[in-house]
Amino acid sequence: MKLYIIGAGPGDPDLITVKGLKLLQEADVVLYADSLVNEELINRSKPSAEVMKTAGMHLNEMVDIMVDRIRAGQKVVRVHTGDPAVYGAIMEQMTLLKKAGIEVEIVPGVSSVFAAAAAAQAELTIPDLTQTVILTRAEGRTPVPDFEKLRDLASHHCTVALFLSATLTKKVMKEFIDAGWSKDTPVIVVYKASWPDEQIVRTTVEQLDNDMRKHGIRKQAMILAGWALDENIHDKNYRSKLYDQSFTHGFRRGVRP
């Protein structure tokens, strides 16, 4: 007996994996986070499937339904937005499912952080500039651990991707500046990455809150910050060793110019 947790991707129904789509189309029962997952994708399930929205359900209610249907011999999938491993709240579901004797298989999906980077045509790791990406969120009603305060993470001066932080931009600005970031550090906000109404806002640490307010963005936004997001990065001489003609690796011998 098994439940399949599937990453639906960021919004575009074509950004689900082949494996995820196959499982969705085979499922007898589909539960999905209707506040975030594109219904166009859910409509690709088979006509006879029982489809349930879960935004209005609490944890035990949702798990009880999954257990009941699986024990009845039905193939059940649970569809999450983006990739389930990042802010997916899957661990609490798996804990209850395992207590009920239900196995879980997770099918990864395209995270909104990578859909946002693609929309902005950005590389988050630029050679000689930054080789680290921190995925985190600003502290709001739900606290973050003491050693993961945004100011401390930002002190590394690498690329930072902020989930679930669209209503906390004043706090984000303060934490970045307190961490020593210059006020003109580039920031890209991508609203609903890969959806038809996707919106891209290029701003700076200093102007982040004003520009988000101006564009009316207060939810479903990925905030990418750091000098890797500089619009003029193409004009700067940052180059990887991978394609350097003088660099030898396992597939090519370097040649001195």
C-alpha positions in Angstrom: 0.0 0.0 0.0 1.5 3.3 -1.1 0.8 7.0 -1.4 2.5 9.0 -4.2 3.5 12.6 -3.3 4.0 14.4 -6.6 5.7 17.8 -7.2 3.5 19.6 -9.6 6.1 22.2 -10.5 5.6 26.0 -10.1 2.5 26.5 -12.2 3.0 25.8 -15.9 1.3 22.4 -16.3 4.0 21.3 -18.6 6.6 21.6 -15.9 5.6 18.5 -14.1 8.0 15.5 -14.6 7.1 12.7 -17.0 6.9 10.3 -14.1 4.7 12.6 -12.1 2.3 13.1 -15.0 2.1 9.3 -15.6 1.2 8.7 -12.0 -1.4 11.5 -12.0 -3.0 10.0 -15.1 -3.1 6.5 -13.6 -4.5 7.6 -10.2 -8.0 6.6 -8.9 -7.9 9.4 -6.3 -6.2 12.8 -6.6 -5.8 15.2 -3.7 -4.2 18.5 -4.5 -3.4 21.9 -2.9 -6.0 23.9 -4.9 -4.8 27.2 -3.7 -1.5 26.8 -5.5 -1.6 23.9 -8.0 -2.8 24.7 -11.5 -6.2 23.1 -12.3 -5.1 22.7 -15.9 -2.7 20.1 -14.7 -5.3 18.3 -12.4 -7.6 18.2 -15.4 -5.2 15.7 -17.0 -6.2 13.1 -14.5 -8.4 10.3 -15.8 -12.2 11.1 -16.1 -13.1 8.5 -13.5 -10.7 9.8 -10.9 -12.0 11.1 -7.6 -10.5 14.6 -7.3 -10.4 16.4 -4.0 -9.2 19.9 -3.1 -7.3 20.1 0.2 -6.9 23.8 1.0 -9.9 23.6 3.3 -8.8 20.4 5.0 -6.8 19.9 8.2 -4.0 17.4 8.4 -5.9 14.5 10.0 -8.9 14.9 7.7 -6.6 14.7 4.6 -4.6 11.8 5.9 -7.7 9.8 6.9 -9.1 10.1 3.4 -5.8 9.0 1.8 -5.5 6.0 4.2 -9.1 5.0 3.6 -8.8 5.1 -0.2 -5.5 3.2 -0.3 -6.8 0.5 2.0 -9.7 0.1 -0.4 -7.2 -0.8 -3.1 -7.2 2.5 -5.0 -4.2 4.3 -6.4 -3.8 7.6 -4.6 -1.7 10.6 -5.4 -1.2 13.8 -3.4 -0.1 16.7 -5.6 2.0 19.5 -4.1 3.1 22.8 -5.7 6.7 23.2 -6.7 9.0 20.5 -5.2 7.6 18.8 -2.1 11.0 18.9 -0.3 10.9 22.7 0.1 8.2 24.1 2.4 6.0 21.2 1.3 4.8 20.2 4.8 5.1 16.6 3.8 6.9 15.3 6.9 3.8 15.6 9.1 1.8 13.7 6.5 4.4 10.9 6.1 4.6 10.5 9.9 0.8 9.7 10.1 0.8 7.6 6.9 3.7 5.5 8.2 1.9 5.0 11.5 -1.0 3.7 9.5 1.3 1.3 7.6 1.2 3.2 4.3 4.4 3.6 2.3 5.2 6.9 0.6 7.0 7.6 -2.7 8.0 11.1 -3.5 8.3 12.4 -7.0 10.3 15.6 -7.2 9.1 18.7 -9.0 10.5 22.0 -10.4 10.8 24.4 -7.5 9.5 28.0 -7.8 13.1 29.2 -7.1 14.3 27.7 -10.3 11.3 28.7 -12.3 11.9 32.3 -11.1 15.5 32.2 -12.0 14.6 30.9 -15.5 12.0 33.6 -15.9 14.6 36.2 -15.0 17.2 34.5 -17.2 19.5 34.4 -14.2 22.3 32.1 -13.1 22.3 32.0 -9.4 25.9 30.8 -9.1 28.4 33.0 -10.9 32.1 32.0 -11.0 34.3 34.2 -8.9 31.3 36.1 -7.6 29.1 33.6 -5.7 29.0 29.8 -5.6 26.3 29.5 -2.9 22.5 29.8 -2.9 20.6 30.0 0.4 16.9 29.0 0.3 15.1 30.5 3.3 12.2 32.7 4.3 11.8 35.8 6.5 10.5 35.4 10.0 6.9 36.2 10.4 4.1 34.5 12.4 6.1 31.2 12.2 9.5 31.7 13.8 12.8 30.5 12.3 15.5 28.8 14.5 17.9 31.1 16.3 20.8 30.2 14.1 18.9 30.9 10.9 18.0 34.5 11.3 18.0 36.2 7.9 20.7 38.8 8.9 23.1 35.9 9.9 22.4 34.0 6.7 22.8 37.2 4.6 26.2 37.9 6.2 27.6 35.3 3.7 26.9 37.7 0.9 25.8 35.0 -1.5 22.6 34.6 -3.5 19.6 34.4 -1.3 16.2 33.0 -2.4 13.3 34.0 -0.2 10.1 31.9 -0.1 6.9 33.0 1.7 8.2 36.5 2.4 6.2 38.8 0.1 4.4 40.5 3.1 7.7 40.9 5.1 9.7 43.0 2.7 10.4 45.8 5.2 11.9 43.3 7.5 13.9 41.7 4.6 15.4 45.1 3.7 16.5 45.8 7.2 18.0 42.3 7.7 20.0 42.6 4.4 21.3 46.1 5.3 22.1 45.1 8.8 24.1 42.2 7.3 26.2 44.7 5.4 24.5 44.6 2.0 24.7 47.8 0.0 21.4 49.4 -0.7 21.9 49.0 -4.5 22.3 45.2 -4.3 20.1 43.8 -7.1 16.8 42.0 -6.2 14.4 40.3 -8.6 10.9 39.5 -7.5 9.0 37.0 -9.7 5.2 36.8 -9.1 3.6 33.5 -10.1 6.6 32.2 -11.9 5.6 30.2 -15.1 1.9 31.1 -14.8 0.2 33.1 -17.6 0.1 36.2 -15.3 3.7 36.0 -14.3 5.3 39.3 -13.4 9.0 40.1 -13.0 10.1 43.2 -11.0 13.7 44.2 -11.0 14.6 46.3 -8.0 17.2 46.8 -5.2 17.4 46.1 -1.5 16.6 49.7 -0.8 13.5 49.9 -3.2 12.2 46.3 -2.6 9.2 47.2 -0.4 8.2 50.3 -2.5 8.4 48.4 -5.8 6.4 45.4 -4.5 3.8 47.8 -3.1 3.7 49.6 -6.4 3.0 46.4 -8.3 0.6 45.1 -5.8 2.6 41.9 -5.0 1.8 40.5 -1.6 1.7 36.7 -2.2 3.0 33.9 -4.5 6.3 35.7 -5.0 9.8 34.5 -5.1 12.4 37.0 -4.0 15.9 36.5 -5.4 18.7 38.8 -4.0 22.4 39.2 -4.6 24.9 40.4 -7.2 24.4 37.4 -9.4 21.1 39.1 -10.3 22.8 42.2 -11.7 21.3 43.2 -15.0 24.7 44.0 -16.3 26.4 40.8 -15.3 26.8 39.8 -19.0 29.2 42.7 -19.5 31.5 41.6 -16.7 34.3 39.1 -17.1 33.0 36.2 -15.0 33.8 32.9 -16.6 33.8 29.3 -15.5 36.7 27.0 -15.9 34.4 24.4 -17.5 34.7 25.9 -21.0 38.1 27.6 -20.6 40.2 26.3 -23.5 43.3 26.1 -21.2 41.5 24.1 -18.5 42.0 20.3 -18.5 39.3 18.0 -17.2 38.2 14.4 -17.6 36.7 15.0 -21.1 39.1 17.5 -22.6 42.8 18.4 -22.5 43.4 22.1 -22.1 45.4 23.9 -24.7 47.4 27.0 -23.9 46.4 29.9 -26.2 
